[in-house]
Amino acid sequence: EPAKLSDGWAMAVFSVPESERSYRYQLRTRLSWLGFGNIAPGVWLAPGRLLGDARDMLVRLGLSDYVHLFAADYAAFSELPETVSSWWDFPAIEEQYAGFTQAYGPLAAQLTEQRDIDGAEAFRAYVPMLTQWRRLPYLDPGLPAELLPADWNAVAARQIFQQLNEVLAAPGLRHVQEVTGLSEEPPGSGAV
């Protein structure tokens, strides 16, 4: 789900002494996983809604002493859509979405025609599809739609995921329950 431009930005500014440079690598890695883009050395930016997640992550990992977090607005001096594309690697993100679409688009098209889906077949398709999909939200910062390329391919990939999730999840779960003998009811919720 794209962020709203009106929500502003989360900005992380950090400085790590050379003697502790492993923290610098850890900060870069974690901020990028969270969806931050690198706008200058030690300066990272993300949609404003990620501010709380960034704060929690930095405290949890003991990295908060090295970072200043800001809630920010973009004020002036360049066209934001062009500038933003230099802060995030759009081609790499689009390549991942394209790979998902190529891998699972034909299956989504096929399953719209199919009425009854075998549980084992659903499970076999669902697990690798979900595994591949789960990486994508970490690569995609969820930037406001106005800042994305007009042909941003995340939209098509998201539709394929939602369609396959809707069609495969329930029969796949039933298959797992049949094989394992486990139900989806939490322990202790059954009648005595």
MDTraj code that builds the backbone (N, CA, C; nanometers):
import mdtraj as md
import numpy as np

residues = "GLU PRO ALA LYS LEU SER ASP GLY TRP ALA MET ALA VAL PHE SER VAL PRO GLU SER GLU ARG SER TYR ARG TYR GLN LEU ARG THR ARG LEU SER TRP LEU GLY PHE GLY ASN ILE ALA PRO GLY VAL TRP LEU ALA PRO GLY ARG LEU LEU GLY ASP ALA ARG ASP MET LEU VAL ARG LEU GLY LEU SER ASP TYR VAL HIS LEU PHE ALA ALA ASP TYR ALA ALA PHE SER GLU LEU PRO GLU THR VAL SER SER TRP TRP ASP PHE PRO ALA ILE GLU GLU GLN TYR ALA GLY PHE THR GLN ALA TYR GLY PRO LEU ALA ALA GLN LEU THR GLU GLN ARG ASP ILE ASP GLY ALA GLU ALA PHE ARG ALA TYR VAL PRO MET LEU THR GLN TRP ARG ARG LEU PRO TYR LEU ASP PRO GLY LEU PRO ALA GLU LEU LEU PRO ALA ASP TRP ASN ALA VAL ALA ALA ARG GLN ILE PHE GLN GLN LEU ASN GLU VAL LEU ALA ALA PRO GLY LEU ARG HIS VAL GLN GLU VAL THR GLY LEU SER GLU GLU PRO PRO GLY SER GLY ALA VAL".split()
xyz = np.array([
    [0.0846, -0.1183, 0.0000],
    [0.0000, 0.0000, 0.0000],
    [0.0886, 0.1240, 0.0000],
    [0.0780, 0.2094, -0.1023],
    [0.1622, 0.3290, -0.1066],
    [0.1323, 0.4241, 0.0097],
    [0.2344, 0.4947, 0.0546],
    [0.2180, 0.5963, 0.1581],
    [0.1508, 0.7182, 0.0965],
    [0.1080, 0.8107, 0.1810],
    [0.0538, 0.9369, 0.1333],
    [0.1643, 1.0414, 0.1405],
    [0.1761, 1.1210, 0.0378],
    [0.2772, 1.2258, 0.0345],
    [0.2563, 1.3242, 0.1501],
    [0.1313, 1.3462, 0.1870],
    [0.1001, 1.4408, 0.2947],
    [0.1468, 1.3920, 0.4323],
    [0.1795, 1.2634, 0.4441],
    [0.2275, 1.2100, 0.5726],
    [0.3732, 1.2465, 0.5998],
    [0.4421, 1.3010, 0.5016],
    [0.5793, 1.3438, 0.5207],
    [0.6781, 1.2280, 0.5234],
    [0.7932, 1.2548, 0.5848],
    [0.9058, 1.1630, 0.5775],
    [0.9627, 1.1340, 0.7157],
    [1.0240, 1.0193, 0.7278],
    [1.1070, 0.9861, 0.8438],
    [1.2506, 0.9996, 0.7970],
    [1.3306, 1.0738, 0.8716],
    [1.4702, 1.0916, 0.8345],
    [1.5590, 1.0397, 0.9474],
    [1.6561, 0.9589, 0.9100],
    [1.7547, 0.9073, 1.0054],
    [1.8907, 0.9627, 0.9661],
    [1.9570, 1.0270, 1.0612],
    [2.0912, 1.0807, 1.0393],
    [2.1821, 1.0116, 1.1396],
    [2.2867, 0.9482, 1.0894],
    [2.3740, 0.8792, 1.1847],
    [2.5205, 0.9069, 1.1589],
    [2.5955, 0.8945, 1.2671],
    [2.7403, 0.9099, 1.2629],
    [2.7985, 0.8026, 1.3537],
    [2.8838, 0.7199, 1.2972],
    [2.9429, 0.6096, 1.3720],
    [3.0943, 0.6246, 1.3686],
    [3.1592, 0.6230, 1.4855],
    [3.3061, 0.6337, 1.4871],
    [3.3699, 0.5200, 1.4067],
    [3.4820, 0.5478, 1.3459],
    [3.5529, 0.4484, 1.2644],
    [3.5827, 0.3222, 1.3441],
    [3.6094, 0.3375, 1.4732],
    [3.6420, 0.2215, 1.5574],
    [3.5225, 0.1275, 1.5754],
    [3.4031, 0.1753, 1.5408],
    [3.2818, 0.0932, 1.5556],
    [3.2096, 0.0791, 1.4213],
    [3.2853, 0.0697, 1.3137],
    [3.2258, 0.0723, 1.1795],
    [3.1321, -0.0436, 1.1509],
    [3.1413, -0.1534, 1.2281],
    [3.0459, -0.2633, 1.2066],
    [2.9030, -0.2152, 1.2335],
    [2.8890, -0.1184, 1.3245],
    [2.7560, -0.0620, 1.3510],
    [2.7053, 0.0165, 1.2299],
    [2.7973, 0.0793, 1.1573],
    [2.7594, 0.1548, 1.0380],
    [2.6961, 0.0608, 0.9356],
    [2.7608, -0.0527, 0.9142],
    [2.7072, -0.1513, 0.8202],
    [2.5709, -0.2007, 0.8676],
    [2.5604, -0.2290, 0.9967],
    [2.4347, -0.2787, 1.0523],
    [2.3235, -0.1742, 1.0362],
    [2.3568, -0.0477, 1.0610],
    [2.2578, 0.0590, 1.0444],
    [2.2110, 0.0678, 0.8993],
    [2.3063, 0.0688, 0.8066],
    [2.2696, 0.0765, 0.6644],
    [2.1789, -0.0392, 0.6246],
    [2.2186, -0.1594, 0.6646],
    [2.1428, -0.2790, 0.6274],
    [2.0019, -0.2741, 0.6839],
    [1.9915, -0.2449, 0.8122],
    [1.8607, -0.2446, 0.8783],
    [1.7708, -0.1334, 0.8253],
    [1.8258, -0.0156, 0.8032],
    [1.7437, 0.0930, 0.7500],
    [1.6950, 0.0602, 0.6094],
    [1.7815, 0.0010, 0.5290],
    [1.7386, -0.0335, 0.3942],
    [1.6326, -0.1434, 0.3970],
    [1.6442, -0.2412, 0.4868],
    [1.5410, -0.3454, 0.5004],
    [1.4071, -0.2844, 0.5403],
    [1.4137, -0.1791, 0.6191],
    [1.2911, -0.1154, 0.6680],
    [1.2245, -0.0319, 0.5589],
    [1.2998, 0.0040, 0.4550],
    [1.2430, 0.0819, 0.3453],
    [1.3036, 0.2199, 0.3301],
    [1.4119, 0.2483, 0.4014],
    [1.4780, 0.3782, 0.3901],
    [1.5655, 0.3819, 0.2650],
    [1.5712, 0.4977, 0.2016],
    [1.6608, 0.5221, 0.0900],
    [1.7743, 0.6110, 0.1359],
    [1.8904, 0.5943, 0.0753],
    [2.0093, 0.6695, 0.1144],
    [2.0185, 0.7972, 0.0317],
    [2.0066, 0.9136, 0.0980],
    [2.0081, 1.0392, 0.0221],
    [2.1427, 1.1090, 0.0268],
    [2.2261, 1.0742, 0.1237],
    [2.3625, 1.1279, 0.1354],
    [2.4336, 1.0420, 0.2391],
    [2.5667, 1.0493, 0.2480],
    [2.6353, 0.9682, 0.3492],
    [2.5781, 0.9941, 0.4892],
    [2.5308, 0.8878, 0.5522],
    [2.4763, 0.8978, 0.6876],
    [2.3374, 0.9581, 0.6972],
    [2.2716, 0.9829, 0.5832],
    [2.1372, 1.0427, 0.5839],
    [2.0426, 0.9514, 0.5049],
    [1.9387, 0.9031, 0.5730],
    [1.8451, 0.8077, 0.5147],
    [1.7027, 0.8597, 0.5296],
    [1.6193, 0.8288, 0.4313],
    [1.4836, 0.8826, 0.4266],
    [1.3846, 0.7712, 0.3961],
    [1.2667, 0.7798, 0.4568],
    [1.1598, 0.6823, 0.4308],
    [1.0252, 0.7523, 0.4459],
    [0.9196, 0.6925, 0.3937],
    [0.7871, 0.7486, 0.4199],
    [0.7650, 0.7640, 0.5708],
    [0.6963, 0.8716, 0.6095],
    [0.6777, 0.9065, 0.7497],
    [0.6187, 0.7958, 0.8356],
    [0.5383, 0.7097, 0.7757],
    [0.4732, 0.6040, 0.8558],
    [0.5735, 0.5029, 0.9115],
    [0.6981, 0.5057, 0.8628],
    [0.7993, 0.4118, 0.9121],
    [0.8767, 0.4641, 1.0326],
    [0.8440, 0.5852, 1.0782],
    [0.9178, 0.6453, 1.1891],
    [0.9118, 0.5582, 1.3152],
    [0.7931, 0.5123, 1.3526],
    [0.7781, 0.4285, 1.4728],
    [0.8530, 0.2975, 1.4602],
    [0.8452, 0.2341, 1.3426],
    [0.9178, 0.1080, 1.3211],
    [1.0684, 0.1300, 1.3308],
    [1.1153, 0.2431, 1.2763],
    [1.2589, 0.2732, 1.2818],
    [1.3023, 0.2932, 1.4273],
    [1.2242, 0.3679, 1.5014],
    [1.2568, 0.3926, 1.6425],
    [1.2650, 0.2598, 1.7185],
    [1.1636, 0.1753, 1.7010],
    [1.1601, 0.0460, 1.7715],
    [1.2800, -0.0407, 1.7338],
    [1.3116, -0.0465, 1.6044],
    [1.4229, -0.1292, 1.5573],
    [1.5557, -0.0798, 1.6143],
    [1.5773, 0.0509, 1.6129],
    [1.7032, 0.1075, 1.6619],
    [1.7216, 0.0827, 1.8114],
    [1.6146, 0.0938, 1.8872],
    [1.6223, 0.0670, 2.0314],
    [1.6476, -0.0818, 2.0550],
    [1.5721, -0.1663, 1.9849],
    [1.5849, -0.3117, 2.0026],
    [1.7264, -0.3605, 1.9736],
    [1.7903, -0.3027, 1.8727],
    [1.9248, -0.3466, 1.8336],
    [2.0369, -0.2704, 1.9051],
    [2.0003, -0.1787, 1.9927],
    [2.1020, -0.1025, 2.0653],
    [2.1788, -0.0056, 1.9779],
    [2.1149, 0.0440, 1.8717],
    [2.1825, 0.1353, 1.7786],
    [2.1364, 0.2800, 1.7936],
    [2.0472, 0.3058, 1.8873],
    [1.9868, 0.4390, 1.8972],
    [2.0864, 0.5478, 1.9370],
    [2.1958, 0.5127, 2.0016],
    [2.2955, 0.6146, 2.0399],
    [2.3640, 0.6782, 1.9195],
    [2.3574, 0.6132, 1.8040],
    [2.4284, 0.6617, 1.6853],
    [2.3392, 0.7405, 1.5892],
    [2.2096, 0.7474, 1.6198],
    [2.1137, 0.7977, 1.5205],
    [2.0284, 0.9107, 1.5773],
    [1.9997, 1.0084, 1.4903],
    [1.8981, 1.1095, 1.5195],
    [1.7842, 1.0825, 1.4220],
    [1.6621, 1.0712, 1.4742],
    [1.5447, 1.0502, 1.3901],
    [1.4643, 1.1790, 1.3833],
    [1.4166, 1.2114, 1.2639],
    [1.3368, 1.3310, 1.2433],
    [1.2085, 1.2955, 1.1684],
    [1.1013, 1.3665, 1.1999],
    [0.9831, 1.3689, 1.1147],
    [1.0038, 1.4900, 1.0249],
    [1.0006, 1.4721, 0.8933],
    [1.0429, 1.5782, 0.8022],
    [0.9416, 1.6016, 0.6900],
    [0.9499, 1.7192, 0.6299],
    [0.8761, 1.7524, 0.5083],
    [0.9778, 1.7947, 0.4037],
    [0.9484, 1.7623, 0.2777],
    [1.0373, 1.8072, 0.1713],
    [0.9968, 1.9496, 0.1341],
    [1.0930, 2.0421, 0.1376],
    [1.0594, 2.1834, 0.1192],
    [1.0884, 2.2353, -0.0218],
    [1.2064, 2.2058, -0.0789],
    [1.2365, 2.2743, -0.2056],
    [1.3621, 2.2256, -0.2747],
    [1.3759, 2.2722, -0.3993],
    [1.4953, 2.2755, -0.4831],
    [1.5113, 2.1629, -0.5831],
    [1.4211, 2.0685, -0.5911],
    [1.4260, 1.9751, -0.7045],
    [1.2886, 1.9130, -0.7207],
    [1.2690, 1.8521, -0.8368],
    [1.1438, 1.7795, -0.8601],
    [1.1529, 1.6483, -0.7835],
    [1.0666, 1.6307, -0.6868],
    [1.0766, 1.5161, -0.5981],
    [1.0704, 1.3814, -0.6709],
    [0.9820, 1.3606, -0.7695],
    [0.9810, 1.2286, -0.8366],
    [1.1161, 1.1909, -0.8972],
    [1.1841, 1.2856, -0.9621],
    [1.3146, 1.2548, -1.0214],
    [1.4199, 1.2323, -0.9130],
    [1.4146, 1.3122, -0.8094],
    [1.5127, 1.3018, -0.7022],
    [1.4984, 1.1699, -0.6272],
    [1.3763, 1.1331, -0.5965],
    [1.3497, 1.0104, -0.5211],
    [1.4042, 0.8880, -0.5944],
    [1.3973, 0.8889, -0.7256],
    [1.4450, 0.7724, -0.8013],
    [1.5953, 0.7517, -0.7873],
    [1.6676, 0.8533, -0.7398],
    [1.8110, 0.8341, -0.7167],
    [1.8388, 0.7856, -0.5739],
    [1.7394, 0.7916, -0.4874],
    [1.7573, 0.7490, -0.3480],
    [1.7208, 0.6032, -0.3270],
    [1.6358, 0.5501, -0.4127],
    [1.5990, 0.4085, -0.4085],
    [1.6325, 0.3459, -0.5430],
    [1.6633, 0.2194, -0.5426],
    [1.7005, 0.1490, -0.6653],
    [1.5743, 0.0949, -0.7327],
    [1.5023, 0.1836, -0.8030],
    [1.3770, 0.1443, -0.8661],
    [1.3935, 0.0271, -0.9633],
    [1.4971, 0.0277, -1.0503],
    [1.5105, -0.0862, -1.1420],
    [1.5237, -0.2197, -1.0692],
    [1.5960, -0.2242, -0.9585],
    [1.6114, -0.3502, -0.8840],
    [1.4786, -0.3934, -0.8231],
    [1.4014, -0.2980, -0.7714],
    [1.2712, -0.3307, -0.7132],
    [1.1778, -0.3812, -0.8236],
    [1.1765, -0.3103, -0.9363],
    [1.0886, -0.3505, -1.0470],
    [1.1274, -0.4876, -1.1020],
    [1.2557, -0.5177, -1.1026],
    [1.3008, -0.6490, -1.1507],
    [1.2453, -0.7612, -1.0624],
    [1.2432, -0.7378, -0.9313],
    [1.1891, -0.8386, -0.8398],
    [1.0386, -0.8572, -0.8611],
    [0.9663, -0.7466, -0.8773],
    [0.8221, -0.7560, -0.9040],
    [0.7962, -0.8256, -1.0371],
    [0.8782, -0.7945, -1.1387],
    [0.8618, -0.8578, -1.2701],
    [0.8859, -1.0081, -1.2598],
    [0.9856, -1.0483, -1.1817],
    [1.0124, -1.1904, -1.1623],
    [0.8944, -1.2608, -1.0990],
    [0.8317, -1.1966, -1.0015],
    [0.7142, -1.2553, -0.9363],
    [0.5994, -1.2676, -1.0369],
    [0.5762, -1.1621, -1.1126],
    [0.4674, -1.1617, -1.2107],
    [0.4890, -1.2687, -1.3176],
    [0.6125, -1.2826, -1.3657],
    [0.6422, -1.3841, -1.4673],
    [0.6241, -1.5249, -1.4114],
    [0.6647, -1.5435, -1.2856],
    [0.6563, -1.6758, -1.2253],
    [0.5125, -1.7147, -1.1928],
    [0.4311, -1.6200, -1.1469],
    [0.2997, -1.6563, -1.0934],
    [0.1800, -1.6013, -1.1706],
    [0.2036, -1.5125, -1.2675],
    [0.0937, -1.4630, -1.3505],
    [0.0217, -1.5738, -1.4252],
    [0.0959, -1.6666, -1.4914],
    [0.0282, -1.7756, -1.5631],
    [-0.0552, -1.8644, -1.4692],
    [-0.0039, -1.8900, -1.3497],
    [-0.0793, -1.9714, -1.2536],
    [-0.2074, -1.8996, -1.2115],
    [-0.1989, -1.7706, -1.1879],
    [-0.3176, -1.6932, -1.1502],
    [-0.4221, -1.6986, -1.2615],
    [-0.3771, -1.6841, -1.3859],
    [-0.4695, -1.6904, -1.4994],
    [-0.5336, -1.8286, -1.5096],
    [-0.4537, -1.9324, -1.4903],
    [-0.5038, -2.0699, -1.4985],
    [-0.6061, -2.0976, -1.3881],
    [-0.5785, -2.0512, -1.2674],
    [-0.6655, -2.0830, -1.1547],
    [-0.7970, -2.0068, -1.1565],
    [-0.8041, -1.8973, -1.2318],
    [-0.9323, -1.8272, -1.2414],
    [-1.0330, -1.9120, -1.3186],
    [-0.9832, -2.0020, -1.4030],
    [-1.0706, -2.0903, -1.4807],
    [-1.1049, -2.2184, -1.4048],
    [-1.0265, -2.2513, -1.3036],
    [-1.0409, -2.3790, -1.2339],
    [-1.1323, -2.3628, -1.1133],
    [-1.2284, -2.4530, -1.0982],
    [-1.3243, -2.4428, -0.9883],
    [-1.2707, -2.5066, -0.8600],
    [-1.2477, -2.6354, -0.8635],
    [-1.2027, -2.7070, -0.7442],
    [-1.0523, -2.7247, -0.7493],
    [-0.9870, -2.6798, -0.6447],
    [-0.8411, -2.6906, -0.6393],
    [-0.8055, -2.7948, -0.5346],
    [-0.7277, -2.8919, -0.5778],
    [-0.6810, -2.9966, -0.4881],
    [-0.5947, -2.9339, -0.3780],
    [-0.6160, -2.9776, -0.2531],
    [-0.5439, -2.9203, -0.1388],
    [-0.3932, -2.9350, -0.1498],
    [-0.3478, -3.0546, -0.1907],
    [-0.2032, -3.0765, -0.2020],
    [-0.1447, -2.9873, -0.3114],
    [-0.2169, -2.9740, -0.4213],
    [-0.1729, -2.8886, -0.5319],
    [-0.1683, -2.7419, -0.4858],
    [-0.2706, -2.7004, -0.4112],
    [-0.2750, -2.5633, -0.3597],
    [-0.1560, -2.5374, -0.2664],
    [-0.1279, -2.6329, -0.1790],
    [-0.0167, -2.6176, -0.0846],
    [0.1164, -2.6079, -0.1586],
    [0.1358, -2.6967, -0.2587],
    [0.2606, -2.6970, -0.3356],
    [0.2826, -2.5643, -0.4088],
    [0.1756, -2.5009, -0.4531],
    [0.1885, -2.3725, -0.5227],
    [0.1998, -2.2564, -0.4232],
    [0.1275, -2.2660, -0.3130],
    [0.1171, -2.1539, -0.2194],
    [0.2480, -2.1241, -0.1462],
    [0.3146, -2.2264, -0.0975],
    [0.4337, -2.2037, -0.0138],
    [0.5452, -2.1325, -0.0906],
    [0.5861, -2.1789, -0.2092],
    [0.6915, -2.1034, -0.2799],
    [0.6446, -1.9645, -0.3243],
    [0.5153, -1.9521, -0.3597],
    [0.4634, -1.8214, -0.3995],
    [0.4724, -1.7242, -0.2824],
    [0.4302, -1.7683, -0.1649],
    [0.4353, -1.6828, -0.0462],
    [0.5798, -1.6499, -0.0085],
    [0.6678, -1.7471, -0.0211],
    [0.8095, -1.7250, 0.0105],
    [0.8683, -1.6174, -0.0792],
    [0.8404, -1.6249, -0.2093],
    [0.8930, -1.5236, -0.3010],
    [0.8299, -1.3871, -0.2736],
    [0.7007, -1.3853, -0.2443],
    [0.6318, -1.2588, -0.2209],
    [0.6822, -1.1895, -0.0951],
    [0.7100, -1.2643, 0.0097],
    [0.7443, -1.2049, 0.1397],
    [0.8688, -1.1175, 0.1331],
    [0.9568, -1.1409, 0.0374],
    [1.0765, -1.0576, 0.0226],
    [1.0440, -0.9206, -0.0357],
    [0.9403, -0.9131, -0.1156],
    [0.9133, -0.7907, -0.1914],
    [0.8772, -0.6704, -0.1054],
    [0.7924, -0.6845, -0.0040],
    [0.7631, -0.5653, 0.0771],
    [0.8866, -0.5066, 0.1455],
    [0.9892, -0.5874, 0.1706],
    [1.1111, -0.5351, 0.2312],
    [1.1924, -0.4532, 0.1313],
    [1.1797, -0.4847, 0.0032],
    [1.2532, -0.4099, -0.0992],
    [1.1805, -0.2819, -0.1380],
    [1.0475, -0.2851, -0.1281],
    [0.9650, -0.1739, -0.1733],
    [0.9325, -0.0837, -0.0541],
    [0.9781, 0.0415, -0.0564],
    [0.9530, 0.1292, 0.0578],
    [0.8089, 0.1784, 0.0678],
    [0.7263, 0.1483, -0.0309],
    [0.5876, 0.1941, -0.0258],
    [0.5761, 0.3445, -0.0432],
    [0.6535, 0.3988, -0.1351],
    [0.6525, 0.5434, -0.1597],
    [0.5161, 0.5889, -0.2105],
    [0.4831, 0.7165, -0.1886],
    [0.3573, 0.7693, -0.2424],
    [0.3486, 0.7485, -0.3935],
    [0.2291, 0.7187, -0.4411],
    [0.2078, 0.6871, -0.5828],
    [0.2565, 0.7989, -0.6747],
    [0.2450, 0.9254, -0.6298],
    [0.2861, 1.0386, -0.7143],
    [0.4354, 1.0378, -0.7440],
    [0.5133, 0.9653, -0.6625],
    [0.6587, 0.9663, -0.6789],
    [0.7096, 0.8448, -0.7566],
    [0.6210, 0.7550, -0.7908],
    [0.6609, 0.6317, -0.8591],
    [0.6495, 0.6462, -1.0102],
    [0.7259, 0.5656, -1.0848],
    [0.7101, 0.5677, -1.2310],
    [0.5661, 0.5325, -1.2698],
    [0.5195, 0.5883, -1.3805],
    [0.3812, 0.5665, -1.4245],
    [0.3511, 0.4185, -1.4455],
    [0.4511, 0.3418, -1.4890],
    [0.4292, 0.1988, -1.5174],
    [0.4796, 0.1102, -1.4019],
    [0.4759, 0.1596, -1.2805],
    [0.5249, 0.0875, -1.1631],
    [0.4594, -0.0504, -1.1578],
    [0.5392, -0.1557, -1.1682],
    [0.4844, -0.2903, -1.1852],
    [0.4460, -0.3594, -1.0545],
    [0.4594, -0.2910, -0.9418],
    [0.4178, -0.3494, -0.8144],
    [0.2673, -0.3709, -0.8115],
    [0.1936, -0.2861, -0.8814],
    [0.0476, -0.2947, -0.8789],
    [0.0013, -0.4276, -0.9376],
    [0.0544, -0.4648, -1.0535],
    [0.0170, -0.5914, -1.1170],
    [0.0605, -0.7098, -1.0314],
    [0.1809, -0.7033, -0.9770],
    [0.2309, -0.8127, -0.8932],
    [0.1438, -0.8285, -0.7690],
    [0.1038, -0.7168, -0.7077],
    [0.0191, -0.7217, -0.5877],
    [-0.1164, -0.7851, -0.6197],
    [-0.1718, -0.7540, -0.7363],
    [-0.3007, -0.8128, -0.7757],
    [-0.2876, -0.9642, -0.7925],
    [-0.1777, -1.0086, -0.8522],
    [-0.1544, -1.1527, -0.8693],
    [-0.1401, -1.2196, -0.7334],
    [-0.0637, -1.1580, -0.6433],
    [-0.0485, -1.2158, -0.5099],
    [-0.1837, -1.2270, -0.4399],
    [-0.2620, -1.1196, -0.4424],
    [-0.3907, -1.1206, -0.3733],
    [-0.4839, -1.2265, -0.4318],
    [-0.4819, -1.2395, -0.5630],
    [-0.5659, -1.3399, -0.6281],
    [-0.5239, -1.4807, -0.5870],
    [-0.3943, -1.5082, -0.5917],
    [-0.3462, -1.6422, -0.5563],
    [-0.3644, -1.6708, -0.4078],
    [-0.3441, -1.5717, -0.3254],
    [-0.3641, -1.5895, -0.1817],
    [-0.5095, -1.6280, -0.1538],
    [-0.6003, -1.5602, -0.2212],
    [-0.7431, -1.5865, -0.2028],
    [-0.7806, -1.7274, -0.2487],
    [-0.7208, -1.7729, -0.3571],
    [-0.7568, -1.9021, -0.4150],
    [-0.6850, -2.0190, -0.3480],
    [-0.5604, -1.9991, -0.3065],
    [-0.4778, -2.1112, -0.2594],
    [-0.4716, -2.1282, -0.1079],
    [-0.4864, -2.0210, -0.0320],
    [-0.4616, -2.0274, 0.1125],
    [-0.5539, -2.1276, 0.1826],
    [-0.6840, -2.1190, 0.1605],
    [-0.7778, -2.2057, 0.2328],
    [-0.7593, -2.3536, 0.1977],
    [-0.7559, -2.3916, 0.0685],
    [-0.7352, -2.5344, 0.0401],
    [-0.5968, -2.5834, 0.0846],
    [-0.4958, -2.4966, 0.0775],
    [-0.3626, -2.5344, 0.1246],
    [-0.3628, -2.5616, 0.2736],
    [-0.4324, -2.4771, 0.3507],
    [-0.4426, -2.4962, 0.4949],
    [-0.5184, -2.6246, 0.5275],
    [-0.6281, -2.6487, 0.4553],
    [-0.7047, -2.7735, 0.4790],
    [-0.6154, -2.8951, 0.4544],
    [-0.5321, -2.8889, 0.3511],
    [-0.4412, -3.0004, 0.3214],
    [-0.3457, -3.0230, 0.4384],
    [-0.2871, -2.9159, 0.4901],
    [-0.1944, -2.9274, 0.6038],
    [-0.2670, -2.9875, 0.7238],
    [-0.3888, -2.9441, 0.7486],
    [-0.4658, -2.9971, 0.8617],
    [-0.4955, -3.1460, 0.8446],
    [-0.5281, -3.1857, 0.7213],
    [-0.5552, -3.3282, 0.6955],
    [-0.4293, -3.4124, 0.7157],
    [-0.3179, -3.3643, 0.6676],
    [-0.1926, -3.4394, 0.6766],
    [-0.1415, -3.4469, 0.8204],
    [-0.1533, -3.3351, 0.8928],
    [-0.0976, -3.3302, 1.0285],
    [-0.1972, -3.3721, 1.1362],
    [-0.3261, -3.3690, 1.1028],
    [-0.4281, -3.3981, 1.2036],
    [-0.4515, -3.2814, 1.2978],
    [-0.3923, -3.1672, 1.2657],
    [-0.4100, -3.0482, 1.3498],
    [-0.5221, -2.9628, 1.2935],
    [-0.5957, -2.8981, 1.3841],
    [-0.6990, -2.8052, 1.3379],
    [-0.6470, -2.6641, 1.3563],
    [-0.7214, -2.5670, 1.3010],
    [-0.6775, -2.4290, 1.3147],
    [-0.7269, -2.3660, 1.4451],
    [-0.8039, -2.4430, 1.5250],
    [-0.8497, -2.3901, 1.6532],
    [-0.7324, -2.3833, 1.7494],
    [-0.7232, -2.2735, 1.8269],
    [-0.6140, -2.2652, 1.9242],
    [-0.6294, -2.3701, 2.0339],
    [-0.5202, -2.4171, 2.0917],
    [-0.5285, -2.5183, 2.1970],
    [-0.6159, -2.4675, 2.3112],
    [-0.6972, -2.5601, 2.3647],
    [-0.7811, -2.5252, 2.4773],
    [-0.9129, -2.4607, 2.4406],
    [-0.9406, -2.4435, 2.3090],
    [-1.0656, -2.3777, 2.2697],
    [-1.1766, -2.4784, 2.2415],
    [-1.1427, -2.6069, 2.2380],
    [-1.2438, -2.7084, 2.2085],
    [-1.3296, -2.7409, 2.3293],
    [-1.4364, -2.8120, 2.3031],
    [-1.5274, -2.8510, 2.4104],
    [-1.4611, -2.9585, 2.4980],
    [-1.4959, -2.9583, 2.6252],
    [-1.4379, -3.0565, 2.7190],
    [-1.5335, -3.1698, 2.7376],
])
top = md.Topology()
chain = top.add_chain()
for i, resn in enumerate(residues, 1):
    res = top.add_residue(resn, chain, resSeq=i)
    for name in ("N", "CA", "C"):
        top.add_atom(name, md.element.get_by_symbol(name[0]), res)
traj = md.Trajectory(xyz[None], top)
